């Protein structure tokens, strides 16, 4: 890829600490045919390892036929989402290569501004992401909650699901717990 084709990035500090980043990975040549339940399982496994290794959580992911959206949040002062994304891309590309696919050379990302990281704004961004299949005609209007290839992944909380009656309060409590315990690395100070 010629240097002129690279997407510009913010300074490394913008991706570190407790930043929020909406990233998308596109399949090389916008290829389709890779998205199936087996890849979803592998995707979630790699995302879990990425979360624990780099102290990030994925508030939402949505896998589309030719690309993926994710909203990540750094859980610790030393979280680095650029390094985490590099690890994630490498690991998922190893799996994709086995079935003849590969991510494009560079992912797109957008670091959220401070005004966008309040709970109501984040919930609106999540809804925008999960409505991608609806806009693409893959599911019926308001059918996003049943789309098999979207969800959330917070390390250590495998039972969290979006769009259930108590989803948001449970998600925010889980985020708080992960930050307080440095992703399970220290005892919970609330429990004395």
Secondary structure, 3 states (H helix, E strand, C coil): CCHHHCCCCCCHHHHECCCEEEEEEEEHHHCCCCCCHHHHHHHHHHHHHHHHHHCEEEEEEEECCCEEEEEEEECCCCCEHHHHHHHHHHHHHHHHHHCCCCECCCCEEEECCHHHCCHHHHHHHHHHHHCHHHHCCCCCCCCHHHCCCEEEECCCCCCCCCCCCCHHHHHHHHHHHHHHCCCCCCCCHHHC
